[in-house]
């Protein structure tokens, strides 16, 4: 992914390790700490800082970036296309099932109908400037914080998977993931060959523990969004838990780092995509891969009670 203003340079430094170790996703191995690009929207007036942040992520070993064409109404994909190069060997995962809603009370609307999913794939292809999207997540509206489908946006998952698999057969998609899905929906989708699930999940919001276990058994990557539980008002916040704060203090790290480290220790198929618009924060997130939690600390964190995390919008 190059542009005339951003010529190719050397690939990731030789010997750069994958942050947090590695795990399979979409037919390849990636670092367990990637980068969620949604917050790049905040840098809409400073493209140089946005591209520098993406370049720094690559320097730190990140080879998994999560995005969507509806992030910033195309801005984020445009920044990724400008900043990332083929020799960086970064797996760019995108999603469909929603679309921008400029001027609306909520700047996002659902786009669940099969023809909208196909349009979303085409928009991501154009936005990223590629011929194939390696992994595309079908963003459902079945569970978790966010929008719920109504009227013509209530679409059976089988109908959605039919168009997703058709696009995979056409070569537009390499692999299919799911987001905001129930365990029943995942079970129905398994025959389609699902490679990852993105649901809201954190130390304090573990309602999907059974689904995490199913994913582990099926070789499916679990990629939690809201891994610190603080994106919406009313959601439980990992960093406010006394046990997390105590663990962070004893380790000499931040509460956010302790919460992310717990996720890496909790299950080997968990991949993190923490987002940020700040390079220092990015470096702190990547450093989570070096944090070791002993058995006593893990036991105390495991004992933190889970809480409801279902906040509806719209």
Secondary structure, 3 states (H helix, E strand, C coil): CCECCECCCCCCCCCCCCCCCEEEECCEEEECECEEHHHHHHHCCCHHHHHHHHHHHHHCCCCEEECCCCHHHHHHHHHHHHHCCHHHCCEEEEEECEEECCCCCCCEEECCCHHHHHHHHHHHHHHHCCCCECEEEEECCCCCCEECCCHHHCCCHHHHHHHHHHHHHCCCECCEEEECCCHHHHHHHHHHCEEEEECECECCECCCHHHHHHHHHHCCEECCECCCCCCCCCCCCHHHCHHHHHHHHHHCCCHHHHHHHHHHHHCCCECECCECCCHHHHHHHHHHHHCCCCHHHHHHHHCCCCCCCCCEEC
